[in-house]
Amino acid sequence: MKKLLTICFVLLLAVSLGAQQRTGNLFGKVVDTEGTPLPGVTVTITSQFFAPMTAVTSAEGTFRFLSLPPGRDYYVKLELTGFKTVIQTGIVIEVGANVNMTFTMEPGGIEEEVTVTAITPVVDTKKTSVGANVTQEVLQGLPTARDPWVILQMAPSVIVDRENVGGAESGQQSNYVARGANTYNNNVWAMDGMVITDPAAIGASPSYYDFDAFEEMQISVGGNDVSVQTGGIALNMVTRRGSNRVTLGGRFYLTDEKFQAKNTEKVAAIKAVENPNNASNLFQGVNIIRNNKDYGFNLGFPIIKDKAWAWFSYGIQDIKTRTVYGTPDDTLLENYVGKINVQPIQSNRLEIFYHSGGKKKWGRSASSSLPDGYYQSGRYYFGSPILKIQDEQMIGNNLFLSFKFGYSDAGFSLTPMMDLDFNDVPRWDVTAQRWYGSEWRYYVERPVYQYNFMAQYFNDNLFGASHEFKFGVDYAQRKQYVESVYSGNMYYNYNYRATDTAWDVTGDGVPDAMNVIYPTDYAQRIKYFSFWRGYYRDQRVNAIGVYFSDTITFNRFTVILGLRYDYQLPYLAPFTLEAMNGGPAWQKIAGADVQAALDNLLPGLEIPKRYHYYYDPATNSISNQKFNWSVISPRIGFTWDVMGDGKTLLKVNLAQYGDFMGTGWADWASPSGTGGWMDFWWDDANKNNMIEFTELYWLWRRTPPAGTSFYSRYNVFNASGTFIGDWADAAGYYWDGYDPNNPQNFGEPYTSTRKGVQSSRTREAMLTLEREILPNFAVQLVGTYRRYDKMNWSLKYWLNSDGTRRYPDSSATYFADRGTPAPSYYNSTSGQTFIPDTKEAPNHHWYTATAAYNAYSPYSERQLRPNYYMDYLGVDLIWNKRLANKWMLNGSFSWQWQAQQYGEGSYLDPTTIWAFDGKPQSAYIGGASGKINQYTYTRWMFKIAGLYQLPFDINVSGTFNMREGWVLTEYFTLTDYRIPATDSRSNTIYMDYFGTDRLPIFYNLNLRVEKMLRLGNTGRIYIMLDVFNALNKMIENRRYMKNWGTVRVYGDDLGNIDWTRTTFSPNATYNALNEVLNPRVARLGVRFEF
C-alpha cells in the first residue's frame, strides 16, 4: 500500500516532452524444433554493463529484458531440463531499438551447450518512427566535424542551414528543419533520455558537448510515439557509461591554416566580380580555420564489480577561425561529463548523470553591420549544467517502472566586442550600414526543473493478443530571466546618404532629401535618436503531460494505439523595467537636464506577477480563463510482417502533434504601458554629438497647423526644457506603447487573445515499406504527408463607440488598389534605368494601407488564422548497413514538396499573395558569424556515408551529400507620392513566384584514411587523416536576396508618373554573394582506447 501511495504521488509530478529513450530492449521467444513455445525456460543475459539478469519464459514462451544500454557484446543463455543449453553471443542493442529474436532449443541434456553468434535483426516490428540510429562506429569512424549538428545533417530529409567544413563552423549552433516545417521550434534535444531543449530558444540545444562522450545518437524525423510531444526532429544523445572493465580513452585532433587550401586566385576572381570596389558589406573571402584543436580523455571503471560503475570525461575544443569578413571568430568549449550507475539488486538500476558545458566565444554573429561580433560566455564557471537522476525498477517479468528528475540551465550572455564594458553610445552609420560605439547586449538565465514517471506493463495473452501498456506523467518548470537591451536603452542614426529623406523644407508636403535640407553638412547634422524601455522579463511556463499507449501484437500484426494530453501554462514573475538609466552611455550623449526631461517622459516601472487571460467575443470582455495550451494528441501505428519472417514489414502511422511552449509565450501577459518608446529627429546644429532641448524635433504627420505642411518639423521642447510636442499627431510615429499622460500607469495588455487560440497543429500520415535485404542491411521506402494548421496571427483593431471591436480585412476600406507596377523604372532626365524589368509584377495589382487602417490604435488581438495551412509531401529511400563483414553503409534520397495555402480571410494586404499562394514555403534560417539567413528549401537531397575495413587494419571512409540550392527572392520597394499622405505610400513588390530562382546545386565530399594499431586484446590506437571538401569546390552557399532597393515616383499635373522626378535608392547588397563553400582542409587525429 505504501508503494502504491508513493507511485500515486509521483504521478502528480510531471517533463514537457516525456520519455526519450537512452536504451534498447530485447524481446525473445523460445520454441522447440517443432516451433512449439517453451514455457519455464531460464534466460540469462550477460553484459559488461551490469550483473547477469535472469527471466523465465511465460506460457507463450516469451521473455523480455528492458532498458539495456547500447552495446554489441550481449549474450543470452537459455536453460531448460530436457533440452540442450543454448548460448547466443554478439547480440547488438541500439538506442530506442526493440530487438525481437526467436531462439530454438533442441532436445538433449542441459549440460550440453550449443553456442552460436547471433544475427541481430535490423528491422523493428514495434516501431513506426523514421529516422536514424547513429552507432559508435558511425560517430567515430566517419570524417565529420564532430558535433551533433553534422550528425543531424546525415539523417533523412533533415535540412541544416550551414556546411561545417572540417570545423570551420564549430562552436556555434546550426538551425535545422525537416518535413515541411518552416521553423525549428518543435525540435527536441534529449540527453540520456532526458529532454534538455532550451526553454526559451525553443528547438535549440542548451549546451555544447564532448563528442567522445557519446555512445550513440537516435534521430527521429517522423512517426514519433506517444512519449514525444511534438512532430519536430527529435535527437537523443546517449552518453557512455562504466562497465566491469577498466577503460581509458583519449584523442587529439588538429586542424590548422597550413592544412587548408588558400584558393587565393579563385577568391580573387570571385571578389573581382562580386565586390570590385571592396565594399565592407559585400563578399570579402571565405571562412579560414586558423587553428582548431580537439582533445580530451575519458575513464571508466567498476566501483564495485556487478554493482556500481563510474565513467568520466573531460574535453576541450579550442576553435580559432576567421569569418567571411576577415575578423577573428574564436571559441573555447570545455566539457565535463560524469555518470554513476548502481545496481543494488538485479531488478533495480540507479543512474546519476552530470554534464557541464562551458563556452566562451569571441566574435559571435559577426556581420557586415557588426564586423567584430559579440563576446559570449556562460553563467557558471564550469559551464551550463545538466543533471539527471533516474531509478528503474522491474517488478516480476511484466511491470517496469521508471522515475526521473532533471535540471538544466542554458544561461549565457552576449556583449558587443567593441564595447565589452557596455558603456558607450550605440550609433548606426546609415551610409556604411554598420554599428559604431556599442550595440546590443543579451543576458539570460534559463533553469528548467523536470520530473517524470513512466510505467510499462506487459501481458502476453490478453484477449488473444500480446499487450504492452505504457503510461507516463511529465512535469516541467521552465524559466527565463532575460535582459535584451542596447547600451543605455537607446541609439541614434547618423551619416545619412544624400538621397535619404528627412523633413519637408519646400512646403510641398513631401519629405525632402538630405542634401536639399543641408546641402553641405547634412551627414554631420541630421540624426535620428531613439530611446525606450529596455526588454527585461522573468518568464515562466508550467507544463504537464500525460500519455498512454497499448502496443498490441497478434499473429503477424502489431497495432499501436496512443493518446497524449499536454497542458502548458505561461506567466510572468515580478521584474523591473528600465528606460533612461543615467548610465555611462547617457553621460556621453546628454546633460543631466536632458536626461531628467526624458526620464520624466518615459520612466521605469516595477511589474508584479501576471497571467494572460482570454478575450471572450461572446461577452466582449476579458474572461477569467488563463491563457494556456491544452492539447490532445492521438497516435495510431500499424505494422504487418508481410512474409512472416520478420524481414519485410509494411508500416502505417497516423499522428497528431502539438507544440512545445517556450518561455516567450509568457510575454503575452505583459501589461500595456510597459513597452514605451520615443523617437526624435535630432538636428545637431553645433555638431558636438550632445543632445540639447532645441535640437529635438517631430514632424507633422496627421494634422499640420495652418502655415505648415505634412512632414514639416517642429520643436518638441522649448529652450527651458518644457515639453511642447503634440502627442496625438505623433502617436505611432514618434512614440507608442504607453500612456504619456500617466507614464507610470499600466493595465491589461494592448494585445488580447481570443478564446480558442491554442498550439498550432501538425497532422501526419506515413506509409513505410521496410525490408531486411541482407543480414545487417535494411532498406526503407517511406511516404509522408503532413499538414500544419491552426496557426494564429495578430489583427489590429479599433474600439467602436459602444465598446465593440472593429477589425480590418482585405477590402478597399483598409487596403486600396494602386493599380499595377510599371514594367520598368527609370528617370527620363538623367537617362538612368533603375529596374529594367519588373518581370511578373506588372501582371498583379499592388495595394497600400489606407487612412482607415493607419488610424492609430494601440490594440491588437490574436486569433486563429482562418483558412491558412501548409502542406508537405515527401518520399524517402533510406538504407542502413550495420558494420559487419568489414563494411558499413547508410544514406538516403529524399524528394519533397511543401507549399503554403492562403484561403479566404487568411491575409489583409493582397499585394504579395500571388507570389506565395500555393507556392513553396521555406524556413528562413542560418545567420551567424557573418553569414546571412537563407530560404533553406530543397526539393531533393542525397546523402551517403560508408566505411570499409582494408587489410592491415587500415580503414577508409567518407561522406557525401548533395542537394538543390537554396531559394532566392527578387523584389523592390515602391514609394508612390501620388498617394494621399494619410495613406501608406510604400509597399514591397515581388517580381516573381517564390521558388523560381535558386542558388546552384550543392555537393560536398569528405574522406578519411585511418590506421589501427592493436595493443593486446583490447587496446587500440587510431591514427587518421581527414580531408574535408575533398574536391575543393567553391560552391555558392549564400547570397543576399535580389532586393533592388527603393523606387520613389511622383505625379505630374494629370496624376501620372512624372518620370523626370523618379528617384532610386539602390540596395547595396542586391544579390550579393555572402559565402562560398570553405576550401579543402585536412585534419590530423589520433585516438586511443584501452
KETORBA-544714 format. One record per residue (C-alpha): residue in three letters; x, y, z. Coordinates in steps of 0.001 Angstrom, whole numbers, plus 500000, padded with zeros to 6 digits. Layout:
N
alaXYZ;...
//
This chain:
1090
met500000500000500000;lys502846502355500868;lys504474501673497496;leu501171502354495709;leu500818505684497518;thr504359506599496548;ile503637505861492894;cys500424507893493006;phe502316510826494497;val504889510731491741;leu502067510706489203;leu501103514140490448;leu504508515398489480;ala505142515969485868;val508651516977481807;ser507343518567478827;leu508340516031476225;gly508379512754478024;ala510500509694477902;gln513128509923475228;gln514906506597475270;arg518544506104476196;thr518451502308475958;gly517090499430473882;asn515020496345474596;leu515384492636473880;phe512177490657473290;gly512558486916472857;lys510520483838472157;val511796480318472863;val510498477363470832;asp511442473730470300;thr512453472276466966;glu508773471919466008;gly508092475601466697;thr506137474945469880;pro506599477660472549;leu508576476548475589;pro507460477899478967;gly509680477822482053;val512985478393480256;thr515540480209482389;val517039483010480320;thr520187484803481487;ile521528487917479770;thr525106488971480387;ser526967492155479569;gln529906494120480889;phe527466496881481874;phe525579495073484639;ala525334491964486723;pro523776488948484945;met519985489173484847;thr517537486308484517;ala513989485868483342;val511696482866482933;thr509660482385479775;ser505889482675480022;ala503281480161478918;glu503681481621475436;gly507443481066475573;thr508248484773475711;phe510678486795477794;arg511953490367477788;phe514876492421479052;leu514159496137479140;ser516260499293479264;leu519527497742478116;pro522458500080477453;pro523588500112473819;gly526274497559473084;arg527468494882470679;asp528599492195473124;tyr525417490917474775;tyr525000487188475102;val521988485175476175;lys521956481754477829;leu518813479569477765;glu518401476570480095;leu515585474023480449;thr515696470460481698;gly515464468035478788;phe516942470484476304;lys520440471446475307;thr521639474723476766;val521707477451474100;ile524139480394474151;gln523874483184471601;thr526666485778471542;gly527193489094469809;ile523640490390470197;val523515494052469240;ile521382496509471223;glu520909500024469862;val519259503067471390;gly515495503006471007;ala515538499653469233;asn513294496711470043;val515249493580469155;asn512859490703468517;met514550487290468379;thr513356483694468290;phe515540481061469983;thr515260477352469172;met516175474673471745;glu516969471105470809;pro516176468078472983;gly519168466838474959;gly520939467147478277;ile521061470517479961;glu524835470094480320;glu525172470066476525;glu525792473563475141;val525103474963471682;thr526889478285471120;val526157480424468066;thr526865484023467033;ala523602485901466836;ile522445487822463783;thr520542490698465289;pro517580491888463203;val517811495397461769;val514044495866461379;asp511733496605464296;thr508131495411464334;lys507199497566467330;lys508185500961465895;thr506767503122463160;ser509077506099463606;val511516507099460863;gly514999508459461349;ala518463507154462074;asn520266505247464799;val523814506574464807;thr526099503983466335;gln529555504328467853;glu531062503100464580;val529410505945462686;leu530274508577465299;gln533951507652465431;gly534536506053462043;leu533399508764459623;pro535053512087458740;thr532803514673460369;ala533258517966462195;arg532430516116465438;asp529345517844466737;pro525654516835466898;trp524609519181464103;val526729517480461449;ile525292514149462605;leu521783515547462234;gln522665516584458706;met523188512906457836;ala519596511939458760;pro516883511513456096;ser515077514707454961;val516879516902457525;ile517902520318456194;val520731522041458082;asp521398525709457445;arg525201525537457032;glu528095523384455876;asn530653522714458582;val533822522005456612;gly536299520444458993;gly535197522506461975;ala535024525924460292;glu531511526333461715;ser532051524556465033;gly531408526338468283;gln528010527609467211;gln524653526005466734;ser523140525233463388;asn519447525578462690;tyr517689522662461039;val514238521607459874;ala512576518663458174;arg509342517589456506;gly507834520939455648;ala508432522720458943;asn509145526424458463;thr510543526774461969;tyr512787524704464204;asn510766525491467351;asn509457521961467792;asn512793520183467532;val513671518155470620;trp517031517762472328;ala517455514931474820;met520473513587476652;asp520418510119478136;gly516660510106477756;met516051513442479490;val514686516337477460;ile517102519271477637;thr515652521535474933;asp516380525191475595;pro513245526589477305;ala513424529938475501;ala515379529392472261;ile512997526533471650;gly514238523822469353;ala517842524647470261;ser520427522887472379;pro521195524321475831;ser524868523418475608;tyr527827522141473594;tyr529292518699474023;asp532321516466474268;phe531794514349471155;asp533689511388472608;ala531227511218475496;phe528554509854473151;glu527866506143472789;glu525070506530470241;met522593509064468906;gln518999508447467939;ile517339510789465438;ser513614510718464694;val512117512785461869;gly508579511394461916;gly506225508856463401;asn507118509819466960;asp505455507708469612;val503195508970472342;ser506048509797474724;val507203512606472387;gln505127515762472441;thr505974517425469131;gly506405516478465499;gly509800518135465163;ile513160516436464757;ala513972514561467968;leu517634513994468815;asn518552511791471748;met522247511702472635;val523220508713474762;thr526450509055476694;arg528869506301477560;arg528919504531480909;gly531232502499483076;ser531412498725482996;asn533134495825484715;arg536179496531482588;val538518499459483275;thr538635501656480179;leu540789504620479283;gly540399506665476156;gly541579509913474662;arg542053511865471482;phe543836514787469860;tyr542689516326466585;leu544463519217464879;thr543316521400462002;asp545484524320461022;glu545585527074458455;lys548630525360456983;phe546437522352456201;gln543867524425454304;ala543841525295450621;lys544188529034450135;asn542339529218446814;thr543829532693446519;glu543287533045442799;lys539769531649442961;val538810534000445791;ala540344536968443998;ala538472536115440815;ile535173535851442671;lys535812539096444530;ala536678540910441310;val533211540086440018;glu531198540246443228;asn532886543123445046;pro535178545114442747;asn535101548190444992;asn535866546199448161;ala532697547292449981;ser532823546158453587;asn529362544580453499;leu529947542528450340;phe531961539394449591;gln535338539522451316;gly536508535932451196;val535977532598452874;asn535977531204456383;ile539500530298457372;ile540431527832460086;arg543401529435461798;asn543921526642464310;asn541435524150465747;lys542328521695468478;asp540038519000469866;tyr541442516958472719;gly540367515154475863;phe540277511888477761;asn537778509550479394;leu537956506949482132;gly535509504186483052;phe535797501633485821;pro533811499415488207;ile533381500893491667;ile532098497512492844;lys532036494777490232;asp528500493858489160;lys527119496536491498;ala528375500033490723;trp530243501678487855;ala531594505132487012;trp532548506948483824;phe534074510415483445;ser535344512518480587;tyr536961515893480007;gly537139517577476632;ile538354520802475054;gln537620522288471667;asp539803525316471029;ile538448526811467816;lys540134529727466075;thr538706530822462738;arg538250533925460621;thr534840534969459363;val533976535804455774;tyr534752539430456722;gly538250538550457847;thr537553539148461537;pro538569536647464248;asp535906534250465456;asp537352532330468384;thr535565529806470576;leu536611527772473569;leu534380524824474516;glu535119522968477751;asn533125519928478858;tyr532952517806481994;val530862514631481994;gly530262512140484768;lys527973509146485151;ile527484506710488005;asn525390503560487622;val524337501422490558;gln522545498063490511;pro521822497278494199;ile519656494303493266;gln519090492552489971;ser515760494264489334;asn516773497831490217;arg519082500272488466;leu520033503818489519;glu521772506304487260;ile523203509719488171;phe524440511796485260;tyr526052515229485164;his527213517282482215;ser528745520730482249;gly529329522581479002;gly531260525838479071;lys531506528181476119;lys533464531346475519;lys533267532881472088;trp534916535925470629;gly533265537305467505;arg529903535551467559;ser527410536594464888;ala529849538903463149;ser528281540547460136;ser528810543439457787;ser526858545632460215;leu528768544365463275;pro532115543048462000;asp533585542324465438;gly530500540423466603;tyr529803539584470249;tyr531649538047473166;gln529740535090474578;ser530195533466477977;gly528129531245480254;arg526630531931483670;tyr528600529248485509;tyr532334528862485975;phe532355525248484762;gly529648525770482144;ser525934525166481762;pro524810522269483983;ile522704519256483026;leu521787516886485848;lys519718513703485722;ile518850511224488453;gln516908508168487308;asp515810504989489041;glu514321501962487257;gln512567499021488869;met511479495775487234;ile508726494018489187;gly508459490428488097;asn508528489842484380;asn505677492179483465;leu505923495548485223;phe508623498152484612;leu508754501488486472;ser510961504499485814;phe511352507659487948;lys513399510597486759;phe514464514061487912;gly516320516531485731;tyr517757520024485945;ser519448522183483340;asp520303525849482853;ala521243527232479445;gly522030530742480709;phe524656532884478965;ser525438536438477906;leu526383538279474710;thr528212541612474765;pro529455543590471741;met533165543016471231;met533722546725470603;asp532198547616473982;leu532887544842476494;asp532216547259479391;phe528892548104477747;asn529064551813478475;asp529314553513475069;val526615555056472859;pro525245552822470064;arg525478554625466716;trp524156553355463385;asp526040554662460372;val523392554777457645;thr525848555132454776;ala528241552441455969;gln525334550289457169;arg527125549292460359;trp527291549954464103;tyr529859552014465947;gly530406552701469645;ser528217549989471095;glu525184547941470273;trp523040545273471944;arg523697543084474989;tyr521892539903475970;tyr521919538325479423;val519775535318480257;glu519121532685482928;arg517252529561481807;pro516770526992484574;val514465524014483939;tyr513260521524486558;gln511781518264485320;tyr510060515263486873;asn508980512131485052;phe507280508854485846;met506695506047483377;ala505215502576483827;gln505115499708481346;tyr503016496617481851;phe503237493511479651;asn500604490836479191;asp501386488146476648;asn497875486784476369;leu495084489271476932;phe492027488888474707;gly494049486637472438;ala496893489082471850;ser500090490342473445;his499834493791475011;glu502440496341476069;phe500801499119478067;lys502734502326478627;phe501675505146480920;gly503633508289481703;val503310511590483536;asp505671514513482924;tyr506049517831484696;ala508379520746483915;gln509018524199485318;arg510669526278482604;lys512101529659483498;gln513853532509481773;tyr515056535789483184;val516294537949480319;glu517776541382479704;ser517872542190475993;val518987545790475817;tyr521043548315473939;ser523596550311475885;gly521538552926477713;asn518360551589476050;met518944553974473145;tyr520809554592469892;tyr520923557107467075;asn521256557037463277;tyr523738559338461588;asn525747559880458381;tyr522720559722456096;arg523035559443452333;ala522278562410450111;thr519100560878448684;asp517690559763452036;thr514752561897453131;ala514009563616456454;trp511553566527456635;asp509821568929454262;val511533572281453732;thr509968573159450362;gly506359573192451616;asp505011570554449221;gly504125568058451965;val506795565602450819;pro509975564799452782;asp512999566337451143;ala516348564759450521;met519156565329452976;asn521208567378450515;val518220569637449912;ile517801570312453627;tyr521506570933454313;pro523481570824451052;thr526952570614452611;asp526786569234456154;tyr523680567030456343;ala525807563979457210;gln527090565654460389;arg523925567479461438;ile520947565227460783;lys520500562337463192;tyr517582560224464371;phe517530559458468098;ser515529556661469779;phe515185555529473367;trp512828553097475024;arg512138550874477962;gly514559548021477633;tyr513439544452477406;tyr513554542910480889;arg511428539856481670;asp511057536988484120;gln509120534383482151;arg507787531058483406;val505929528057481970;asn504479525167483949;ala503890522125481768;ile502134518832482454;gly501948515906480057;val500126512594480434;tyr500277509790477898;phe499050506238477441;ser499632503648474744;asp498953499998474076;thr501112498010471677;ile499007495023470588;thr500654492101468802;phe498782489180467265;asn499937486804464563;arg501945488938462118;phe500308492224463057;thr501181494917465576;val498824497797466367;ile499989500763468433;leu497256502917469972;gly498301506000471877;leu496898509192473329;arg498732512145474806;tyr497469515193476694;asp499562518305477331;tyr498723521339479439;gln501128524308479346;leu500559527496481342;pro502733530631480912;tyr503032533569483329;leu505317536437484277;ala507120536573487613;pro507819540073489077;phe510510542139487311;thr511842545703486894;leu511878547756483671;glu514409550499482898;ala514460553178480187;met516740556204480702;asn519044554694483310;gly521555557540483653;gly524443555173482976;pro527782555933481357;ala526341555916477837;trp523867558648478740;gln526630560800480206;lys528273560788476791;ile525211561971474863;ala523083564205477110;gly523420566519480067;ala521615565970483362;asp518772568326482384;val518017566479479147;gln518300563124480912;ala515834564235483587;ala513352565539480999;leu513439562314479003;asp513180560213482163;asn510127562245483160;leu508505561486479787;leu509316557758479888;pro510205556460483383;gly510997552889484526;leu508449550508486102;glu508011547671488640;ile505868544820487251;pro504140542278489549;lys503338538610488801;arg500887538346485914;tyr498913535787483910;his497364536339480500;tyr493594535850480167;tyr491480535010477138;tyr489213537527475450;asp485665536206475076;pro483963537680471963;ala480574536467473188;thr480699538893476104;asn483179541351474550;ser485290541154477682;ile488390539601479156;ser487388536303480740;asn488735534712483914;gln490257531826481929;lys494036531881481902;phe495700531591478524;asn497107528098478120;trp497697525343475641;ser495566522293476233;val496293519749473530;ile495151516186472876;ser497410514225470531;pro496252510808469256;arg498782508390467734;ile497987505240465764;gly500534502822464339;phe500249499570462436;thr502880497071461280;trp502446493931459213;asp505086491234458906;val504298490618455260;met506222487376454748;gly506075486153458328;asp509864486024458613;gly510302489386460368;lys512240490761457408;thr509592492522455322;leu507374494995457123;leu504592497278455995;lys504012500128458419;val501319502789458704;asn501439505676461121;leu498846508370461819;ala499762511051464318;gln498822514462465568;tyr501204516727467457;gly501064519937469419;asp503801522459470092;phe506421522912472770;met505627526112474678;gly508715528212475245;thr509002530790477982;gly508496533569475447;trp504756532888475471;ala504680534334478986;asp505231537716477371;trp501608537698476294;ala500876538651479893;ser502967541828479622;pro500722544707480660;ser500012547693478449;gly502016550799479039;thr505279548972479705;gly506872548858476273;gly507085552583475674;trp509405554150473119;met510155557636471808;asp511890558815468627;phe513144562253467614;trp514738563854464644;trp517919565345466049;asp519371568375464275;asp522799568556465850;ala523402572147464850;asn526682572545466757;lys527810569039465714;asn529014568160469215;asn527096564850469445;met525396566070472651;ile521610566382472683;glu520183569784473543;phe516498570590474041;thr516217572792470951;glu517757570112468729;leu514923567568469079;tyr512061567630466550;trp508935565816465480;leu507285566075462066;trp503627566824461457;arg502057563563460273;arg498281563857460747;thr497028567426461289;pro499639570040460395;pro498659573533461663;ala497928576322459253;gly501043577623457591;thr502806574271457867;ser502759571105455788;phe502909567378456208;tyr506423566319457231;ser507395569816458320;arg509267569818461611;tyr508642571492464947;asn510429571618468307;val509446569047470919;phe510970571035473806;asn511389574722474308;ala514714576172475353;ser513967575733479066;gly513187572026478650;thr509383572130478759;phe507781569503476570;ile505611571091473839;gly505119568177471435;asp501717567152470018;trp501086563686471455;ala498061562959469268;asp499696563845465977;ala502879561935466792;ala501215558775468143;gly502528555681466421;tyr505140557698464553;tyr507333559114467315;trp506014557406470428;asp503907554411471338;gly503431551596473823;tyr502461553587476928;asp500255556380478254;pro502283559619478151;asn499742561370480377;asn500266558789483105;pro503589557132482232;gln503784555029485416;asn500397553511484745;phe499920550123483131;gly496919547928482549;glu495718544946480583;pro497822544050477553;tyr497147546028474402;thr497168542682472629;ser494453540285473748;thr493986536640472833;arg490680535311471607;lys489288532133473127;gly490228529158471016;val493801530243470276;gln495983527262471081;ser499077525493469940;ser499403525020466206;arg498686521524464948;thr500736519059462931;arg498961516096461372;glu500971513320459829;ala500329510194457760;met503177507823456919;leu503368504653454860;thr506592502639455110;leu507833499514453390;glu510880498100455158;arg512941495132454044;glu515978493402455515;ile517602492512452203;leu520758491027453753;pro521849490259457288;asn522577493632458957;phe521277495522455886;ala517808497075455652;val516117499403453175;gln513067501596453796;leu510756503361451382;val508780505997453278;gly505950508184452052;thr504907511094454262;tyr502120513641454153;arg501907516447456693;arg499601519378457230;tyr500435522272459532;asp497465524368460579;lys495736526182463436;met498332528939463323;asn497475532219464962;trp498044535791463884;ser497541539252465381;leu494993541679463989;lys494931545364464756;tyr491522546574465892;trp489705549766466904;leu487095550358469575;asn483670551480468409;ser481677553973470414;asp479738551138472069;gly482954549380473121;thr482787546634470494;arg485776545826468339;arg486224546661464656;tyr488691544516462714;pro490343545182459353;asp490054542943456310;ser491480542886452799;ser488749545134451370;ala489372548543449797;thr488347550180453052;tyr491671549185454533;phe493905548340451565;ala493470550432448465;asp494243549145444978;arg497073551245443496;gly496989549639440075;thr499878547666438684;pro503590548398438963;ala505343549662435851;pro507237547201433632;ser510414549172434409;tyr511528552216436396;tyr513826554967435170;asn514468558717435188;ser513913560302431802;thr516027563352432581;ser519185561527433614;gly518555558600431298;gln519148556172434153;thr517242552912434206;phe516775551800437780;ile514946548490437320;pro514917547377433675;asp512330544586434016;thr509918544059436897;lys509020540627435457;glu505746539241436874;ala504940542305438962;pro503011544267436267;asn500587541358435989;his499390541841439560;his497915544786441411;trp499629546322444386;tyr497995547826447450;thr498807550062450376;ala497095550657453678;thr494506553422453723;ala493973556106456322;ala491324553851457858;tyr493924551178458516;asn496552553685459583;ala494196555253462107;tyr496004554991465395;ser495142552159467723;pro497386550529470317;tyr495199547413470289;ser495581544097468555;glu494037540675469002;arg495456537215468444;gln493102534943466565;leu493267531645464772;arg494325532448461225;pro491414531268459072;asn491941529079456019;tyr495723529156456145;tyr497788525995456257;met500980524394454954;asp501258521047453172;tyr504156518645452881;leu504507515591450677;gly507725513607450706;val509254510274449729;asp512416508927451363;leu514512505975450278;ile516648505026453287;trp519308502342453567;asn521317501203456573;lys524054498576456594;arg525334497909460105;leu529119497412460421;ala529689493722459710;asn531828491761457278;lys534244494705457104;trp531866497366455784;met529001499667456673;leu526866501968454553;asn523985504294455291;gly522230507041453428;ser519037508354451918;phe517469510037448942;ser514585512402449670;trp512133514077447323;gln509742516600448825;trp507208519276448049;gln505916521807450528;ala503561524693449951;gln501531527291451802;gln497849527861451096;tyr496019531165451548;gly492251530849451747;glu489553533445452274;gly490263535732455200;ser493820534490455689;tyr495505537741454647;leu494997541510454767;asp497350543070452237;pro496795541289448883;thr499966542677447276;thr502258539667447563;ile499758536810447862;trp500081535882444185;ala503779535141444711;phe503245532781447672;asp499791531166447498;gly500154527524446524;lys503869528034446050;pro506707526553448091;gln507266527780451605;ser510524527627453477;ala512251528184456755;tyr514354531368456692;ile517332530463458834;gly521088530440459066;gly522595533768460108;ala525726533659462307;ser529347534804462222;gly528910536918459143;lys526525534533457425;ile523081535694456361;asn519787533814456546;gln518604531842453551;tyr515355530227452445;thr516503526675453120;tyr514134524679450972;thr515299521979448595;arg513091519662446553;trp515581516811446697;met518648515729448640;phe521017512787448531;lys523176511621451448;ile525529508675451751;ala528207507617454223;gly530248504460454455;leu533317502686455796;tyr535401499797454530;gln537998497854456503;leu541010497077454320;pro543758494595455159;phe546485495564457601;asp543950497296459879;ile543536500230457502;asn540078501755457268;val538764504127454616;ser535523506061454977;gly533681509009453540;thr530541511088453467;phe528857512764450520;asn525800514977450402;met524121516720447518;arg521049518909447279;glu519283521577445312;gly520388525144446054;trp518530527455448416;val515716529731447216;leu516321533373446269;thr513603536030446019;glu513503539205443909;tyr511680542364444939;phe511851546131445379;thr510158548780447492;leu507829551116445650;thr507006554510447180;asp504381556485445302;tyr503929560108446383;arg500785560406444299;ile499045558506447078;pro497481560745449768;ala499760561377452730;thr497117559948455073;asp497567556567453396;ser500654554403453304;arg502653555226450218;ser505028552247450137;asn504964548504449781;thr507228545648448836;ile506706544458445269;tyr507756540887444465;met508852540298440909;asp508401536536440567;tyr506853533485442214;phe508543532163445327;gly510878529309444430;thr511574530486440881;asp515189531410441493;arg517791529336443338;leu521439529015444141;pro523419526353442232;ile523241522674443153;phe525348521985446217;tyr527546518958446910;asn530396518099449253;leu532711515106449722;asn534682514279452884;leu537221511426453124;arg539201509609455793;val542025507093455872;glu542783505509459242;lys545354503083460582;met544534500997463652;leu547293499750465962;arg546399496847468243;leu547768496684471789;gly546884493398473439;asn543316492137473368;thr541542495443473986;gly543982498278473339;arg543557500249470137;ile545270503335468760;tyr543781505000465670;ile545835507399463566;met543826509209460932;leu543856511793458194;asp540582513510457272;val540084515636454176;phe537020517881454082;asn535649519335450851;ala537984516899449160;leu537028518224445719;asn537894521782446834;lys534715523133445306;met533807526771445943;ile530077526349445507;glu527849529295446354;asn526266528766449750;arg524607532110450448;arg523535535187448586;tyr521587538212449646;met518122538335448183;lys517608540258444942;asn516384543358446728;trp516755546139444172;gly516131548963446638;thr513537551740446818;val511937553484443844;arg510178556791444517;val507697558093441967;tyr505986561468441866;gly502944562689439993;asp502564565216437201;asp499631567606436824;leu497446564811435452;gly498270562374438218;asn500508560225436030;ile504069559329436964;asp506432562197436338;trp509414560248435002;thr511641563320435274;arg511414563214439089;thr511744559494439722;thr514459558673442254;phe516029555440443323;ser517997554316446380;pro519708551099445330;asn520234548336447826;ala523979547803448182;thr523600544087448826;tyr521414543241445830;asn522040539540445065;ala525483539941446625;leu527461536796447279;asn527858536185451005;glu529543532793451231;val531059530032449193;leu531928526582450459;asn535052526704452594;pro538259525483450928;arg539562521960451242;val541134521365454628;ala542867518409456265;arg542721517268459878;leu545181515024461670;gly543922512924464545;val544915510255466987;arg542504508386469207;phe543171505620471680;glu541098503299473838;phe542169500646476327;
//
